[in-house]
Amino acid sequence: MSNNITQEDVAKLAKVSTGTVSRVLNNHPLVSEKARDAVTAAIEQLGYIPNRAAQLLAQGKSCNILIAFIDESQILPSTWQYELPILQAINDFFYPNNYSIQLSMHTTEKDLDDTLFREIIRNKSIDGLIILTSLKLEKSFIESLRESRLPVVFVGNGPYSLKKENIGATVLFDNYQIIKDSFLFLHSLGHRRIGFITGLEKHIHSQMRMKAFTEIYKDYVELESIQPLIYHGDYSIGSGFDALYYFLTKTEPPTAIICANDLMAIGALKASHELRINVPQDLSIIGFDDIEVASYYSPPLSSIKVPAYDLGLQSARTLLNIIRQEEYKELVVLPTELVVRQSVGKNNGIRINNQKGNP
C-alpha cells in the first residue's frame, strides 16, 4: 500500500466524484448508501490514508487551541511561578483529547486587536481561545471577541459582558475572601496592628486583595487611618524588604504583615533577619501563592495556596465543553487555602524597635 494515493485515485476506482469522496470522509449525511459503500471499498483496496488536517479544515475545525498570555512588557518572576502550572494543566488536558496547543505572548503596549486578531483569530486557525492575564482587558478587545464568536475562556480576569450578554466563560480563584480569612486568623492570635504589602496596582488580583484588606480592617479595628499600615509593593523581593523598613519608621509598627505574594514576604523575612526581629515571636508574616521555596525558608513561610494547576484544568475543560456545545458554567471561582507554618504566632505584646538602621 502506498501513502501517495490521492482522493482522485479513490474517486476513479469508486466511479464517483472527488466531492463524493470528500463527503464520505467527512461523514456527510447527503451521500447515498451505494456511493458510500463504493468509496469505502476503494479506500480499503487502495490503502488510502486520509489527510487528517485536510479533513478537519473541511469540517471547519483545526483541533488547535490558542493560549494568549497578556502581560506588561516585562514579565515578573512571580508571574511565571503562577502561570506555568496553568499552562501545564491545559496541555495535560487537551493532549489526550487530540488537540494541539499554541502559545502566543502579547503585551499591553501593542494593540491586541491588531496583534491577536489579525494574525491568529481572523484566519480561523484555532477552535478555541484561552486568555491568561491578571490585567483588565479593554472594551474594544472584548467587542472583537464577541464579533468573532470564537469559543473563549478567561483565566484570572473577567467576567466580561456587553449589553447584558456574557462573553465566553471565566475561571478565577478566590483573591478576596482568603485575605479576610487570613486577617481574622491573625486577629484571633491577638494581632490588632496588621500591615499589608500590596502588589502592582494594575493587576486585578492585587486590587481584590487590597479591597478585602481595607474592608475587613474597618470592620474589626478602630483606627483613624490604616494608610500607615499599607505599603505599595511591586511583587519583588526588594519591595518586601523595603516595606519592612518602611513599617519600622512608624511610631506603632504592625505586629503582623500580610503580603500580596511570597517573594515580598521573603523580602520582609530577610529584612527582619538583618534587624534581629524574631519571626514569629515579634512579628508574624503571611505570603501569597505558596511557592515551593516557602516551606523551605527559615522560618517556613505561612502562605495562601493558589490552585494554579486546577485553574488550568478547569479552563481547558470549560473551553472543550463550549466547543462541543455542551453545558458549562459561565463563572467558576476556585477556593484558596491558608497554609499555616512557623512564620505566624501569637501577638506577645513585644514592641518592635522602630529605629531604621543596622542591627
N, C-alpha and C positions, 0 to 999 in steps of 0.2 A: 504493500500500500504506500502511496506517495502523498506527502503533505502539500504537493504542488497542485492538487486537484482543485478546480475552481467551481463556483456556482454555475458557470456556463456549462461545464462538463456534466454536472448533475442534471441540469435542465435538458441538455441534449439527450442524455440516456433516458430520462423520465418522460421525454417528449412533452415538456411543459415550458412555460416562460421562466426567465430568471426571477421575475417578480413573484411567481408562484412559489419558487424555491425559497425565496426570502420570507414569504408569509408563512410557509411551513416551519422554517427555522425559528421564527418568532412567535409560533403558536397562534397565529391569526385565525379567528373563527371563520372568516369568509373564504374557506378553502374546501372544495368537495372531498369526500372521503376517498374517492378514486384517485384524485390528484395527490392527496396526502400520502396514500399508500405507495404510489409510484415514486414519489420523491424520496420517501423513507427507504424503499428498496434500492434506489440508485445510490443513495448515500452509503448504505451498507456495502453494496457491491464495489463501489469505487474507493471506499475507505476515506471519504471526505471528512476533514476536520474543520468545523466552522470556526470562523474568526470571532471569538467571544466579544472582543471590543467592538467590532462592527455590529454585532447583534444588539449589544446594549445601546449603541448610538441610534440604531434603527428604532429601538423602543423608547428613545428619549431619555436614556439612563447612561451614566458613566461609571457608577459604583465608586465614585471619588467623593471624599468628604474633605472640606477645607476647614482648617482651624486658623482663624485670623487672630493673631496676637497683636494687640494695640497698646502702646505704652508711650511714655515720654521718650525723648531722643536718647537718653542714657538709661539703660535698664539696670536697676539696682540688684545687688546680690541677693537681697531678701526676696525680691520678686521671683527670681528663678527658683528659690527654695520652695515657694508656694506653687508656681506654675508647672514645674517639671512632673510632679506626681499626677497632676491633672492630665497632662499630655500623655503620660504613660498609660493611664487608665483608659483614655479614649482609644488609644491604639490597641490595647488589650481587648477591648470590647469589639471593635469593628473588624479586626483581623479575622477571627473565626466566622464572621458574617460576610466575608468575601468583599469587604470594602477596603480601598486604599486611602491612606491619609496624606493630605498635603498640608504643609505649614507655610503660612506667609506672615511676615512681620511688618507692621506699619507703625509709624509714629504720628503723633498729633500735629507735627509740623507740616505734614502734607495733607492735601485734600483727599479724604478717604473715598469720596465719590469717584474721583479720577483713578487713584491707585488701585483700589479694590474692585470697583465695579467694571471699569473699562478693561482691566487686564484679565479678570477671572470670572466674575459673575455673568457679565453680559454675553460671554461666548458660550455659556451653558456647558462648561466643562466639569461641573460638580452637581451632585444630587442634593447636598445639604451643607449648611454653614454653621460652625460653632464660633462665636465671638468671645474671646477671652480677654478681659480687661478690667481694671479697677477704676476706670475713668467713665464719666457720663458721656454718652455719645450724642452728637449734635442731631437736632431735629431733622435737618435736611438728609442726613445719612439714613435715619430711620424711615423717612419717606421713600427713599430709594429702595430700601429693603422691602417695604410694603408693595411697591410697584412691581418688583421683581417676582413676588410670590414664591420666592425660594424658601424652603424649609430652613428655619434658623432657631438656634438656641443661644441665649446669652448666659455667660457664666461669670459670676462676680459683679455683674452690673444689671441694671434694669429693675423691675419690668418696664416695658415701653408700650405706649398706646397712642393712637392717633384717631381723633374723632370717635372716641369710645370703642375703638377696635384694638384689641390686644395684638401686638406684633410678636409672633413667634412664642417661644416659651423661655422661662427664666429659671436658672438654678443658682441659689445663693446659699451662704452659710450664715449662722447667727453671729453677727457682729455686735448686736445691740443688747440683748438680754444677758449675755455672758459677762459683759462689762459690769452690769448692775449686780449680777450674782457674785462676781469677784469682789466688788466693793462691799457688799453685805457680808461676805466671808471675812474680809479684813475687819469690818466693823464689829463682827461677833468676837473677834480676838482682842477688842479693846482699842483699836485704832480709830482716831477721830480726825486726825490731820493726814489725809491720804492724797498723795500727789499723783499727777498723771502726765506722762510724756506722750505727746501726740505724734502721729505720722504726718505725711505730706497732706496739705490742705486740699489739694485737688482730688485725692483718692476718695472714692465713695466709702471704702472700708474705714478710713480714718475719720471721715465725717460722722459716720454712725457711732463709732466708739466714743468720739468726743461728745456727741449729743447724749448718749446714755450716761456718761460720767457726770456731765453737768446737771442732768435731771435728777439722778439719784442722790447727788451731793446735796442739792437744795431740799430734798425730802428728808434727809437724815441728819444733816449737820447745819447748825445755825452759825453762819459766817457772813460778815458784811460783804466780802468778796472772795471768790475762790481763785481769782486770777494768779495770786502768788503761788498757788499750788499746781499751776499748769505750765508746762514747758513745751514749746512748739519744736518738735524734732523733725528729722527727715529720714527716719528708718535706719540710719547708720550707727555704727558702734560709737563713733565720735560724738554724735549728738546726745547719746545716752550718757556718755562720760561728762560732757559739758552740762547736761541737765542736773546732775547731782551737785556739781559745784554751784550751779545757779540756786538750787533749793537751799543750800547751806549758807547763802548770803541773807536769808530771811531770818527775822527775829525768832519765829517759830517754824522751823522746817518740818516737813512731813515725817511721820514715823513709818510710813508705808508708801510704796510707789507702784502704780500700775503702768506698764509700758505698752505701747501700741505694737511692738514686735520684740522678738527675743534678742536681736542684735543690739538694740538700745538698752535692753535690760542687762546684757553682758557688759556694755559700756558703763552702766551705772555700778555694776558689781566691781569692775576694775577700779573706778574712782573710789569706791568705798574701801577697797584694799589699800590704796595709796593713803587715804586719810585715816586709816586704822579704825574705821567704823565697822563694828561687828554685825554681820548678817547671819541669822535674823534677830540676834539679841537686841541690837539697837535700831535696826532698820529692816523692814520686810520688802521684798521685791517680787513682782509677778510680771512675766513676759507674755508674749502672744505669738503663736504659731507652733510651739513645741518642736523646734528643730532638733536634730539628732544631738548636737553638742550640748543642749540644755541640761540633759540628765547627767552629763559628764563634767560639767563645770563645778567649781568649788566656791560656795556650796552648790549642790544641784539645784537648778532653777525651777521654781514653780512656773507653770506656763499654761496658756489656753490652747488646747489642741484643736487644730483646724482639720476637718475631714477632707483633705485635698484629693486623695485618690477617689473617694466616694463621690466628690463633686464631678470628677471626670466620668465615672461610670454612669452617674445619673444623667448627665448631659448627653452622653452618647446614646443611652437607652431611649431618652426622650426624643432625640432627633430621629432615630430609626423609626419610632412609632409615628412621628409626623410624616416621614417619607412614605411609610406603608399605609398611611391614613388610618391608623389605629388610635385608640383612646390614649390620651396623655394629660398630665396636669400642666396648666399654663404657668404655675408658680410653685416651686419646691424650695423650701428652706431647710437645710440640714443642720442638726444640732452641733454645738461645740461643747467642749468639756474642759473644766479647770483641773489640771493635773497638779496636785499639791506635793511639793518636795521641800527640801530643807532651807529654802531661801525665805520662808514665811514662818513667823512665830507670833506669839502674843506680844502686845504692847506692854513692855515692862516699866514704862514711865521714865525711861532713861533719856535725859536731854542730850541731843546730839550737839557737839561743838559746831557752832555756825561760822567759825572763822575760816575763810578760804586761805589756803596756803599749804606748805609742805607739812607732813606729819612730824 
